[in-house]
């Protein structure tokens, strides 16, 4: 495997149980296969993220969970979307 920034970053994230990156303010996220790509390169404030499914079943990358080193449970993901729905309705 060629040693590139993308490969080094993907290996680091994978070894710690993450699925990609997420920009916490814009909610822009990318998976390991898309790192340093769709948004013209990872931003300096992107953070390790877990991939969860939104209520429609589409992939979503988030840094919303307190213990990022642990994959969120189904219950935690469900609570996340409930709070997000409430926030958007207010």
Biopython code that builds the backbone (N, CA, C, O; Angstrom):
import numpy as np
from Bio.PDB.StructureBuilder import StructureBuilder

atoms = [
    (1, "UNK", "N", (0.847, -1.181, 0.000)),
    (1, "UNK", "CA", (0.000, 0.000, 0.000)),
    (1, "UNK", "C", (0.891, 1.243, 0.000)),
    (1, "UNK", "O", (1.874, 1.333, 0.736)),
    (2, "UNK", "N", (0.516, 2.179, -0.839)),
    (2, "UNK", "CA", (1.235, 3.435, -0.935)),
    (2, "UNK", "C", (0.976, 4.263, 0.319)),
    (2, "UNK", "O", (-0.169, 4.368, 0.759)),
    (3, "UNK", "N", (2.022, 4.853, 0.901)),
    (3, "UNK", "CA", (1.851, 5.665, 2.102)),
    (3, "UNK", "C", (1.481, 7.091, 1.698)),
    (3, "UNK", "O", (2.306, 7.848, 1.187)),
    (4, "UNK", "N", (0.225, 7.428, 1.941)),
    (4, "UNK", "CA", (-0.287, 8.767, 1.668)),
    (4, "UNK", "C", (-0.956, 9.298, 2.927)),
    (4, "UNK", "O", (-1.228, 8.539, 3.857)),
    (5, "UNK", "N", (-1.218, 10.578, 2.958)),
    (5, "UNK", "CA", (-1.917, 11.163, 4.112)),
    (5, "UNK", "C", (-3.274, 10.495, 4.286)),
    (5, "UNK", "O", (-3.684, 10.195, 5.407)),
    (6, "UNK", "N", (-3.972, 10.261, 3.174)),
    (6, "UNK", "CA", (-5.286, 9.620, 3.236)),
    (6, "UNK", "C", (-5.177, 8.233, 3.867)),
    (6, "UNK", "O", (-5.983, 7.893, 4.734)),
    (7, "UNK", "N", (-4.204, 7.430, 3.454)),
    (7, "UNK", "CA", (-4.041, 6.083, 4.000)),
    (7, "UNK", "C", (-3.631, 6.112, 5.469)),
    (7, "UNK", "O", (-4.111, 5.304, 6.263)),
    (8, "UNK", "N", (-2.758, 7.027, 5.830)),
    (8, "UNK", "CA", (-2.330, 7.144, 7.231)),
    (8, "UNK", "C", (-3.524, 7.519, 8.100)),
    (8, "UNK", "O", (-3.728, 6.942, 9.167)),
    (9, "UNK", "N", (-4.306, 8.481, 7.642)),
    (9, "UNK", "CA", (-5.479, 8.916, 8.391)),
    (9, "UNK", "C", (-6.515, 7.799, 8.500)),
    (9, "UNK", "O", (-7.068, 7.572, 9.576)),
    (10, "UNK", "N", (-6.779, 7.109, 7.408)),
    (10, "UNK", "CA", (-7.757, 6.007, 7.427)),
    (10, "UNK", "C", (-7.302, 4.905, 8.383)),
    (10, "UNK", "O", (-8.120, 4.363, 9.127)),
    (11, "UNK", "N", (-6.028, 4.569, 8.376)),
    (11, "UNK", "CA", (-5.510, 3.534, 9.273)),
    (11, "UNK", "C", (-5.653, 3.967, 10.731)),
    (11, "UNK", "O", (-6.046, 3.168, 11.581)),
    (12, "UNK", "N", (-5.338, 5.223, 11.018)),
    (12, "UNK", "CA", (-5.458, 5.748, 12.378)),
    (12, "UNK", "C", (-6.909, 5.672, 12.857)),
    (12, "UNK", "O", (-7.178, 5.186, 13.955)),
    (13, "UNK", "N", (-7.835, 6.150, 12.036)),
    (13, "UNK", "CA", (-9.250, 6.143, 12.425)),
    (13, "UNK", "C", (-9.762, 4.720, 12.622)),
    (13, "UNK", "O", (-10.455, 4.438, 13.600)),
    (14, "UNK", "N", (-9.426, 3.832, 11.703)),
    (14, "UNK", "CA", (-9.864, 2.438, 11.784)),
    (14, "UNK", "C", (-9.340, 1.773, 13.057)),
    (14, "UNK", "O", (-10.077, 1.061, 13.739)),
    (15, "UNK", "N", (-8.077, 2.006, 13.370)),
    (15, "UNK", "CA", (-7.471, 1.361, 14.537)),
    (15, "UNK", "C", (-8.112, 1.815, 15.845)),
    (15, "UNK", "O", (-7.968, 1.145, 16.867)),
    (16, "UNK", "N", (-8.813, 2.937, 15.823)),
    (16, "UNK", "CA", (-9.468, 3.452, 17.023)),
    (16, "UNK", "C", (-10.982, 3.305, 16.981)),
    (16, "UNK", "O", (-11.681, 3.834, 17.846)),
    (17, "UNK", "N", (-11.497, 2.586, 15.978)),
    (17, "UNK", "CA", (-12.919, 2.271, 15.914)),
    (17, "UNK", "C", (-13.797, 3.316, 15.270)),
    (17, "UNK", "O", (-15.017, 3.257, 15.425)),
    (18, "UNK", "N", (-13.232, 4.277, 14.550)),
    (18, "UNK", "CA", (-14.021, 5.311, 13.894)),
    (18, "UNK", "C", (-14.318, 4.921, 12.455)),
    (18, "UNK", "O", (-13.639, 4.078, 11.870)),
    (19, "UNK", "N", (-15.352, 5.553, 11.892)),
    (19, "UNK", "CA", (-15.803, 5.247, 10.537)),
    (19, "UNK", "C", (-15.480, 6.343, 9.533)),
    (19, "UNK", "O", (-15.641, 6.140, 8.330)),
    (20, "UNK", "N", (-15.032, 7.490, 10.000)),
    (20, "UNK", "CA", (-14.739, 8.593, 9.097)),
    (20, "UNK", "C", (-14.501, 9.872, 9.871)),
    (20, "UNK", "O", (-14.096, 9.852, 11.033)),
    (21, "UNK", "N", (-14.763, 10.995, 9.198)),
    (21, "UNK", "CA", (-14.593, 12.317, 9.789)),
    (21, "UNK", "C", (-15.903, 13.088, 9.717)),
    (21, "UNK", "O", (-16.777, 12.778, 8.907)),
    (22, "UNK", "N", (-16.025, 14.093, 10.573)),
    (22, "UNK", "CA", (-17.206, 14.948, 10.561)),
    (22, "UNK", "C", (-16.780, 16.353, 10.949)),
    (22, "UNK", "O", (-15.999, 16.538, 11.882)),
    (23, "UNK", "N", (-17.295, 17.340, 10.229)),
    (23, "UNK", "CA", (-17.091, 18.731, 10.617)),
    (23, "UNK", "C", (-18.236, 19.071, 11.562)),
    (23, "UNK", "O", (-19.389, 19.118, 11.133)),
    (24, "UNK", "N", (-17.943, 19.310, 12.839)),
    (24, "UNK", "CA", (-19.008, 19.431, 13.845)),
    (24, "UNK", "C", (-19.982, 20.585, 13.632)),
    (24, "UNK", "O", (-21.143, 20.474, 14.027)),
    (25, "UNK", "N", (-19.558, 21.675, 13.029)),
    (25, "UNK", "CA", (-20.461, 22.819, 12.862)),
    (25, "UNK", "C", (-21.342, 22.695, 11.621)),
    (25, "UNK", "O", (-22.507, 23.092, 11.653)),
    (26, "UNK", "N", (-20.812, 22.160, 10.549)),
    (26, "UNK", "CA", (-21.575, 22.075, 9.309)),
    (26, "UNK", "C", (-22.244, 20.728, 9.125)),
    (26, "UNK", "O", (-23.063, 20.571, 8.220)),
    (27, "UNK", "N", (-21.915, 19.744, 9.964)),
    (27, "UNK", "CA", (-22.437, 18.381, 9.894)),
    (27, "UNK", "C", (-22.046, 17.686, 8.596)),
    (27, "UNK", "O", (-22.685, 16.716, 8.188)),
    (28, "UNK", "N", (-21.010, 18.175, 7.957)),
    (28, "UNK", "CA", (-20.485, 17.522, 6.763)),
    (28, "UNK", "C", (-19.633, 16.342, 7.223)),
    (28, "UNK", "O", (-18.781, 16.502, 8.097)),
    (29, "UNK", "N", (-19.847, 15.179, 6.654)),
    (29, "UNK", "CA", (-19.083, 14.014, 7.066)),
    (29, "UNK", "C", (-18.657, 13.166, 5.885)),
    (29, "UNK", "O", (-19.243, 13.232, 4.804)),
    (30, "UNK", "N", (-17.625, 12.368, 6.112)),
    (30, "UNK", "CA", (-17.147, 11.479, 5.058)),
    (30, "UNK", "C", (-16.649, 10.179, 5.667)),
    (30, "UNK", "O", (-16.126, 10.146, 6.781)),
    (31, "UNK", "N", (-16.828, 9.108, 4.901)),
    (31, "UNK", "CA", (-16.364, 7.800, 5.328)),
    (31, "UNK", "C", (-14.898, 7.591, 4.998)),
    (31, "UNK", "O", (-14.280, 8.418, 4.327)),
    (32, "UNK", "N", (-14.350, 6.493, 5.466)),
    (32, "UNK", "CA", (-12.940, 6.200, 5.253)),
    (32, "UNK", "C", (-12.572, 6.181, 3.773)),
    (32, "UNK", "O", (-11.470, 6.581, 3.399)),
    (33, "UNK", "N", (-13.501, 5.714, 2.928)),
    (33, "UNK", "CA", (-13.214, 5.633, 1.500)),
    (33, "UNK", "C", (-13.237, 7.005, 0.826)),
    (33, "UNK", "O", (-12.701, 7.157, -0.272)),
    (34, "UNK", "N", (-13.849, 8.004, 1.464)),
    (34, "UNK", "CA", (-13.979, 9.333, 0.871)),
    (34, "UNK", "C", (-13.108, 10.399, 1.527)),
    (34, "UNK", "O", (-13.214, 11.574, 1.177)),
    (35, "UNK", "N", (-12.263, 10.022, 2.458)),
    (35, "UNK", "CA", (-11.462, 11.011, 3.181)),
    (35, "UNK", "C", (-10.700, 11.902, 2.215)),
    (35, "UNK", "O", (-10.198, 11.460, 1.182)),
    (36, "UNK", "N", (-10.634, 13.147, 2.580)),
    (36, "UNK", "CA", (-9.870, 14.127, 1.807)),
    (36, "UNK", "C", (-10.343, 14.132, 0.357)),
    (36, "UNK", "O", (-9.542, 14.017, -0.570)),
    (37, "UNK", "N", (-11.627, 14.264, 0.178)),
    (37, "UNK", "CA", (-12.139, 14.233, -1.175)),
    (37, "UNK", "C", (-13.328, 15.113, -1.436)),
    (37, "UNK", "O", (-13.188, 16.155, -2.078)),
    (38, "UNK", "N", (-14.531, 14.720, -0.946)),
    (38, "UNK", "CA", (-15.748, 15.407, -1.373)),
    (38, "UNK", "C", (-15.775, 16.898, -1.058)),
    (38, "UNK", "O", (-16.359, 17.672, -1.815)),
    (39, "UNK", "N", (-15.170, 17.305, 0.017)),
    (39, "UNK", "CA", (-15.224, 18.730, 0.386)),
    (39, "UNK", "C", (-13.895, 19.418, 0.074)),
    (39, "UNK", "O", (-13.505, 20.372, 0.747)),
    (40, "UNK", "N", (-13.221, 18.930, -0.933)),
    (40, "UNK", "CA", (-11.931, 19.505, -1.340)),
    (40, "UNK", "C", (-10.875, 19.376, -0.249)),
    (40, "UNK", "O", (-9.978, 20.214, -0.149)),
    (41, "UNK", "N", (-10.976, 18.343, 0.558)),
    (41, "UNK", "CA", (-9.967, 18.079, 1.576)),
    (41, "UNK", "C", (-10.501, 18.248, 2.973)),
    (41, "UNK", "O", (-11.313, 19.131, 3.246)),
    (42, "UNK", "N", (-10.034, 17.390, 3.852)),
    (42, "UNK", "CA", (-10.453, 17.465, 5.250)),
    (42, "UNK", "C", (-10.109, 18.840, 5.810)),
    (42, "UNK", "O", (-9.018, 19.359, 5.576)),
    (43, "UNK", "N", (-11.025, 19.410, 6.533)),
    (43, "UNK", "CA", (-10.818, 20.709, 7.149)),
    (43, "UNK", "C", (-10.023, 20.532, 8.442)),
    (43, "UNK", "O", (-10.045, 19.457, 9.040)),
    (44, "UNK", "N", (-9.344, 21.551, 8.861)),
    (44, "UNK", "CA", (-8.509, 21.477, 10.055)),
    (44, "UNK", "C", (-9.266, 21.160, 11.324)),
    (44, "UNK", "O", (-8.676, 20.675, 12.289)),
    (45, "UNK", "N", (-10.571, 21.426, 11.344)),
    (45, "UNK", "CA", (-11.336, 21.151, 12.557)),
    (45, "UNK", "C", (-12.284, 19.959, 12.418)),
    (45, "UNK", "O", (-13.178, 19.783, 13.246)),
    (46, "UNK", "N", (-12.097, 19.138, 11.378)),
    (46, "UNK", "CA", (-12.847, 17.884, 11.291)),
    (46, "UNK", "C", (-12.434, 16.986, 12.456)),
    (46, "UNK", "O", (-11.303, 17.053, 12.937)),
    (47, "UNK", "N", (-13.367, 16.149, 12.899)),
    (47, "UNK", "CA", (-13.109, 15.278, 14.043)),
    (47, "UNK", "C", (-13.456, 13.834, 13.691)),
    (47, "UNK", "O", (-14.273, 13.592, 12.802)),
    (48, "UNK", "N", (-12.836, 12.866, 14.388)),
    (48, "UNK", "CA", (-13.200, 11.461, 14.179)),
    (48, "UNK", "C", (-14.688, 11.280, 14.437)),
    (48, "UNK", "O", (-15.250, 11.889, 15.347)),
    (49, "UNK", "N", (-15.321, 10.436, 13.629)),
    (49, "UNK", "CA", (-16.774, 10.279, 13.723)),
    (49, "UNK", "C", (-17.192, 8.823, 13.563)),
    (49, "UNK", "O", (-16.464, 7.992, 13.020)),
    (50, "UNK", "N", (-18.398, 8.551, 14.060)),
    (50, "UNK", "CA", (-19.040, 7.258, 13.866)),
    (50, "UNK", "C", (-20.104, 7.401, 12.793)),
    (50, "UNK", "O", (-20.744, 8.446, 12.669)),
    (51, "UNK", "N", (-20.284, 6.344, 12.023)),
    (51, "UNK", "CA", (-21.337, 6.319, 11.017)),
    (51, "UNK", "C", (-22.580, 5.720, 11.657)),
    (51, "UNK", "O", (-22.544, 4.618, 12.204)),
    (52, "UNK", "N", (-23.670, 6.457, 11.581)),
    (52, "UNK", "CA", (-24.962, 5.968, 12.049)),
    (52, "UNK", "C", (-25.944, 6.136, 10.889)),
    (52, "UNK", "O", (-25.590, 6.718, 9.864)),
    (53, "UNK", "N", (-27.148, 5.643, 11.035)),
    (53, "UNK", "CA", (-28.170, 5.831, 10.012)),
    (53, "UNK", "C", (-29.146, 6.895, 10.473)),
    (53, "UNK", "O", (-29.530, 6.946, 11.641)),
    (54, "UNK", "N", (-29.542, 7.747, 9.532)),
    (54, "UNK", "CA", (-30.587, 8.709, 9.867)),
    (54, "UNK", "C", (-31.934, 7.991, 9.836)),
    (54, "UNK", "O", (-31.995, 6.826, 9.445)),
    (55, "UNK", "N", (-33.009, 8.656, 10.237)),
    (55, "UNK", "CA", (-34.314, 7.981, 10.286)),
    (55, "UNK", "C", (-34.761, 7.380, 8.943)),
    (55, "UNK", "O", (-35.581, 6.462, 8.924)),
    (56, "UNK", "N", (-34.243, 7.877, 7.849)),
    (56, "UNK", "CA", (-34.587, 7.331, 6.530)),
    (56, "UNK", "C", (-33.666, 6.189, 6.126)),
    (56, "UNK", "O", (-33.857, 5.588, 5.069)),
    (57, "UNK", "N", (-32.664, 5.879, 6.953)),
    (57, "UNK", "CA", (-31.744, 4.783, 6.668)),
    (57, "UNK", "C", (-30.493, 5.190, 5.903)),
    (57, "UNK", "O", (-29.697, 4.333, 5.518)),
    (58, "UNK", "N", (-30.312, 6.484, 5.681)),
    (58, "UNK", "CA", (-29.125, 6.968, 4.975)),
    (58, "UNK", "C", (-27.955, 7.125, 5.940)),
    (58, "UNK", "O", (-28.162, 7.374, 7.128)),
    (59, "UNK", "N", (-26.727, 6.982, 5.439)),
    (59, "UNK", "CA", (-25.558, 7.115, 6.315)),
    (59, "UNK", "C", (-25.375, 8.548, 6.800)),
    (59, "UNK", "O", (-25.651, 9.503, 6.074)),
    (60, "UNK", "N", (-24.914, 8.680, 8.017)),
    (60, "UNK", "CA", (-24.714, 9.971, 8.664)),
    (60, "UNK", "C", (-23.467, 9.842, 9.530)),
    (60, "UNK", "O", (-23.325, 8.861, 10.260)),
    (61, "UNK", "N", (-22.578, 10.797, 9.463)),
    (61, "UNK", "CA", (-21.376, 10.795, 10.290)),
    (61, "UNK", "C", (-21.537, 11.843, 11.368)),
    (61, "UNK", "O", (-21.907, 12.983, 11.086)),
    (62, "UNK", "N", (-21.259, 11.460, 12.607)),
    (62, "UNK", "CA", (-21.496, 12.371, 13.721)),
    (62, "UNK", "C", (-20.410, 12.274, 14.786)),
    (62, "UNK", "O", (-19.789, 11.231, 14.993)),
    (63, "UNK", "N", (-20.213, 13.401, 15.446)),
    (63, "UNK", "CA", (-19.320, 13.473, 16.606)),
    (63, "UNK", "C", (-20.146, 13.723, 17.866)),
    (63, "UNK", "O", (-19.606, 14.148, 18.887)),
    (64, "UNK", "N", (-21.445, 13.462, 17.798)),
    (64, "UNK", "CA", (-22.384, 13.842, 18.851)),
    (64, "UNK", "C", (-22.285, 13.024, 20.135)),
    (64, "UNK", "O", (-22.865, 13.409, 21.150)),
    (65, "UNK", "N", (-21.574, 11.922, 20.114)),
    (65, "UNK", "CA", (-21.569, 11.051, 21.284)),
    (65, "UNK", "C", (-20.377, 11.347, 22.179)),
    (65, "UNK", "O", (-19.255, 11.532, 21.708)),
    (66, "UNK", "N", (-20.641, 11.387, 23.476)),
    (66, "UNK", "CA", (-19.635, 11.783, 24.459)),
    (66, "UNK", "C", (-18.389, 10.906, 24.374)),
    (66, "UNK", "O", (-17.273, 11.424, 24.339)),
    (67, "UNK", "N", (-18.563, 9.613, 24.342)),
    (67, "UNK", "CA", (-17.426, 8.685, 24.308)),
    (67, "UNK", "C", (-17.211, 8.224, 22.874)),
    (67, "UNK", "O", (-17.688, 7.161, 22.474)),
    (68, "UNK", "N", (-16.489, 9.031, 22.105)),
    (68, "UNK", "CA", (-16.313, 8.729, 20.681)),
    (68, "UNK", "C", (-15.537, 7.446, 20.424)),
    (68, "UNK", "O", (-15.631, 6.885, 19.333)),
    (69, "UNK", "N", (-14.783, 6.976, 21.388)),
    (69, "UNK", "CA", (-14.001, 5.761, 21.175)),
    (69, "UNK", "C", (-14.876, 4.507, 21.233)),
    (69, "UNK", "O", (-14.405, 3.406, 20.944)),
    (70, "UNK", "N", (-16.137, 4.672, 21.602)),
    (70, "UNK", "CA", (-17.069, 3.544, 21.688)),
    (70, "UNK", "C", (-18.201, 3.778, 20.702)),
    (70, "UNK", "O", (-18.759, 4.872, 20.621)),
    (71, "UNK", "N", (-18.525, 2.744, 19.965)),
    (71, "UNK", "CA", (-19.618, 2.846, 18.991)),
    (71, "UNK", "C", (-20.935, 3.082, 19.729)),
    (71, "UNK", "O", (-21.223, 2.393, 20.708)),
    (72, "UNK", "N", (-21.744, 4.052, 19.270)),
    (72, "UNK", "CA", (-23.021, 4.310, 19.940)),
    (72, "UNK", "C", (-23.985, 3.145, 19.776)),
    (72, "UNK", "O", (-23.993, 2.466, 18.749)),
    (73, "UNK", "N", (-24.792, 2.926, 20.800)),
    (73, "UNK", "CA", (-25.791, 1.857, 20.760)),
    (73, "UNK", "C", (-26.997, 2.317, 19.939)),
    (73, "UNK", "O", (-27.132, 3.501, 19.631)),
    (74, "UNK", "N", (-27.868, 1.373, 19.591)),
    (74, "UNK", "CA", (-29.100, 1.714, 18.866)),
    (74, "UNK", "C", (-29.931, 2.705, 19.668)),
    (74, "UNK", "O", (-30.506, 3.636, 19.105)),
    (75, "UNK", "N", (-29.996, 2.508, 20.975)),
    (75, "UNK", "CA", (-30.771, 3.395, 21.837)),
    (75, "UNK", "C", (-30.204, 4.808, 21.819)),
    (75, "UNK", "O", (-30.956, 5.782, 21.760)),
    (76, "UNK", "N", (-28.886, 4.921, 21.870)),
    (76, "UNK", "CA", (-28.248, 6.243, 21.831)),
    (76, "UNK", "C", (-28.522, 6.941, 20.498)),
    (76, "UNK", "O", (-28.778, 8.145, 20.464)),
    (77, "UNK", "N", (-28.466, 6.194, 19.422)),
    (77, "UNK", "CA", (-28.736, 6.765, 18.101)),
    (77, "UNK", "C", (-30.189, 7.222, 18.019)),
    (77, "UNK", "O", (-30.472, 8.296, 17.488)),
    (78, "UNK", "N", (-31.104, 6.417, 18.538)),
    (78, "UNK", "CA", (-32.515, 6.772, 18.529)),
    (78, "UNK", "C", (-32.756, 8.060, 19.326)),
    (78, "UNK", "O", (-33.487, 8.942, 18.875)),
    (79, "UNK", "N", (-32.143, 8.165, 20.505)),
    (79, "UNK", "CA", (-32.278, 9.374, 21.324)),
    (79, "UNK", "C", (-31.695, 10.584, 20.600)),
    (79, "UNK", "O", (-32.245, 11.682, 20.680)),
    (80, "UNK", "N", (-30.583, 10.383, 19.894)),
    (80, "UNK", "CA", (-29.945, 11.453, 19.128)),
    (80, "UNK", "C", (-30.936, 12.027, 18.116)),
    (80, "UNK", "O", (-31.089, 13.245, 18.017)),
    (81, "UNK", "N", (-31.613, 11.147, 17.362)),
    (81, "UNK", "CA", (-32.551, 11.618, 16.339)),
    (81, "UNK", "C", (-33.796, 12.242, 16.957)),
    (81, "UNK", "O", (-34.364, 13.172, 16.384)),
    (82, "UNK", "N", (-34.233, 11.745, 18.120)),
    (82, "UNK", "CA", (-35.370, 12.362, 18.801)),
    (82, "UNK", "C", (-35.038, 13.795, 19.206)),
    (82, "UNK", "O", (-35.839, 14.705, 18.994)),
    (83, "UNK", "N", (-33.858, 13.994, 19.789)),
    (83, "UNK", "CA", (-33.428, 15.334, 20.178)),
    (83, "UNK", "C", (-33.255, 16.234, 18.952)),
    (83, "UNK", "O", (-33.609, 17.413, 18.990)),
    (84, "UNK", "N", (-32.719, 15.684, 17.883)),
    (84, "UNK", "CA", (-32.528, 16.457, 16.659)),
    (84, "UNK", "C", (-33.865, 16.891, 16.079)),
    (84, "UNK", "O", (-33.998, 18.024, 15.615)),
    (85, "UNK", "N", (-34.846, 16.015, 16.099)),
    (85, "UNK", "CA", (-36.202, 16.356, 15.628)),
    (85, "UNK", "C", (-36.788, 17.503, 16.456)),
    (85, "UNK", "O", (-37.352, 18.452, 15.913)),
    (86, "UNK", "N", (-36.643, 17.396, 17.783)),
    (86, "UNK", "CA", (-37.144, 18.450, 18.676)),
    (86, "UNK", "C", (-36.451, 19.773, 18.394)),
    (86, "UNK", "O", (-37.094, 20.822, 18.359)),
    (87, "UNK", "N", (-35.149, 19.724, 18.195)),
    (87, "UNK", "CA", (-34.376, 20.946, 17.941)),
    (87, "UNK", "C", (-34.837, 21.607, 16.645)),
    (87, "UNK", "O", (-34.975, 22.829, 16.589)),
    (88, "UNK", "N", (-35.069, 20.828, 15.630)),
    (88, "UNK", "CA", (-35.480, 21.375, 14.339)),
    (88, "UNK", "C", (-36.902, 21.935, 14.366)),
    (88, "UNK", "O", (-37.230, 22.840, 13.599)),
    (89, "UNK", "N", (-37.744, 21.395, 15.248)),
    (89, "UNK", "CA", (-39.127, 21.855, 15.335)),
    (89, "UNK", "C", (-39.252, 23.149, 16.138)),
    (89, "UNK", "O", (-40.244, 23.865, 15.996)),
    (90, "UNK", "N", (-38.283, 23.455, 16.960)),
    (90, "UNK", "CA", (-38.400, 24.666, 17.805)),
    (90, "UNK", "C", (-37.887, 25.900, 17.112)),
    (90, "UNK", "O", (-37.916, 26.988, 17.687)),
]
sb = StructureBuilder()
sb.init_structure("model")
sb.init_model(0)
sb.init_chain("A")
sb.init_seg("    ")
for serial, (resi, resn, name, xyz) in enumerate(atoms, 1):
    if name == "N":
        sb.init_residue(resn, " ", resi, " ")
    sb.init_atom(name, np.array(xyz, "f"), 0.0, 1.0, " ", f" {name:<3s}", serial, name[0])
structure = sb.get_structure()
